[in-house]
Amino acid sequence: MHTVNSCRQALNVSGKYIIQIVLHSKPFKVLCEQHKFDGGWIVIQHRYDGSVDFYRNWTEYLNGFGNLDGEFWLGLEYVHQITKNRPHELLVEMKDFYGKYGYAKYGEFEIGDESELYVLKKLGTYSGTAGDSMSNHKNQMFSTFDVDNGFASYNCAKEYHGAWWYRSCYISNLNGRYQNTTNERSAMSWYHFKNDFRGLSYSRMMIRDIIN
């Protein structure tokens, strides 16, 4: 398995690579997407069949879970380490259960460290076809069912069966329940995709370092 410091360095083949962000940092495995949107992307979340339960605690979201060959969450700490060292952009892809596809791209993306509760520090300008359901979550800390950092009078992660940068509570909830429902606010959803809370059948979040 090849070692790279960015998926931009990876061979022109999508798949698993070992990434070492900077010299002497601890290497870890990532999944690189090399074909969509000109390649060079690190996949940080992937859901497509509901086989992995995303209703997990803080420690699991920090460390990551699932398998790079299937559904997975890379881990908040890994995403922090990647995005703190150089500017990154974010791409979110989604499909509903009717096969409709959309994407949302943000010109900048960075999350803080654990002491900052993995706050969504930077989120650049939106472009795409799915609508902007992420900007509402900018500057918000991450929450899970056992660590509530939202502004609501109740725990959004518990109420909506997910884990996210909840405010009070959300416009997007990509780690919610995998279910084919419409206007079910606990489902994996992205409100501005179709201006409702329909469940999604597919979600993929990817980040890529920005070349000036």
TAKAQUI-V986290 format. One record per residue. N is the residue number from 0. OMEGA is omega in radians with two decimals (999 if undefined). Layout:
# TAKAQUI-V986290
<<N,OMEGA> <N,OMEGA>>
This chain:
# TAKAQUI-V986290
<<0,-3.07> <1,3.06> <2,-3.11> <3,3.00> <4,3.11> <5,3.06> <6,3.03> <7,3.13> <8,-3.06> <9,3.05> <10,-3.09> <11,-3.11> <12,3.06> <13,3.13> <14,-3.06> <15,3.09> <16,2.99> <17,-3.12> <18,3.00> <19,-2.93> <20,3.07> <21,3.13> <22,3.11> <23,3.04> <24,-3.09> <25,3.14> <26,3.05> <27,-3.08> <28,3.05> <29,3.02> <30,-3.14> <31,3.02> <32,-2.99> <33,-3.04> <34,-3.13> <35,3.05> <36,3.05> <37,3.00> <38,3.14> <39,-3.03> <40,2.94> <41,3.11> <42,-3.14> <43,3.05> <44,-3.14> <45,3.10> <46,-3.12> <47,3.14> <48,3.11> <49,-3.06> <50,-3.14> <51,3.10> <52,-3.14> <53,3.08> <54,-2.99> <55,-3.11> <56,-3.08> <57,-3.09> <58,3.13> <59,3.08> <60,3.07> <61,-3.03> <62,-3.06> <63,-3.14> <64,-3.06> <65,-3.05> <66,-3.12> <67,3.08> <68,-3.10> <69,3.07> <70,-3.12> <71,2.93> <72,-3.02> <73,-3.12> <74,-3.11> <75,-3.11> <76,3.09> <77,-3.14> <78,3.07> <79,-3.11> <80,-3.14> <81,-2.98> <82,-3.10> <83,-2.99> <84,3.09> <85,-3.06> <86,3.09> <87,3.00> <88,-3.08> <89,3.03> <90,3.10> <91,3.07> <92,3.14> <93,2.99> <94,3.01> <95,-3.07> <96,3.05> <97,3.10> <98,3.11> <99,-3.07> <100,3.01> <101,3.08> <102,3.06> <103,-3.10> <104,-3.13> <105,-2.98> <106,3.10> <107,-3.14> <108,3.06> <109,3.00> <110,-3.13> <111,-3.13> <112,-3.06> <113,3.13> <114,3.09> <115,3.11> <116,3.09> <117,3.13> <118,3.06> <119,-2.97> <120,-3.06> <121,3.06> <122,-3.02> <123,-3.08> <124,3.13> <125,2.87> <126,3.10> <127,-3.05> <128,-3.05> <129,-3.05> <130,-3.07> <131,3.09> <132,-3.12> <133,-3.03> <134,3.10> <135,-3.08> <136,3.14> <137,-3.14> <138,3.13> <139,3.09> <140,3.13> <141,3.11> <142,2.98> <143,-3.08> <144,-3.13> <145,3.07> <146,-3.05> <147,3.13> <148,-3.13> <149,-3.10> <150,-3.09> <151,3.12> <152,3.09> <153,-3.11> <154,-3.09> <155,-3.13> <156,3.09> <157,-3.06> <158,-3.06> <159,2.90> <160,-3.12> <161,3.07> <162,-2.99> <163,3.05> <164,-3.05> <165,3.02> <166,3.06> <167,0.08> <168,-3.04> <169,2.93> <170,3.01> <171,-3.07> <172,-2.97> <173,3.05> <174,3.09> <175,-3.11> <176,3.03> <177,-3.12> <178,-3.11> <179,3.13> <180,3.05> <181,-3.12> <182,3.02> <183,-2.91> <184,3.03> <185,-3.12> <186,2.96> <187,-2.97> <188,3.13> <189,-2.87> <190,-3.00> <191,3.08> <192,3.11> <193,-3.12> <194,3.01> <195,-3.10> <196,3.13> <197,3.06> <198,3.12> <199,3.10> <200,-3.04> <201,3.06> <202,3.06> <203,3.09> <204,-3.09> <205,3.09> <206,-3.13> <207,3.10> <208,-3.05> <209,3.08> <210,3.14> <211,999>>
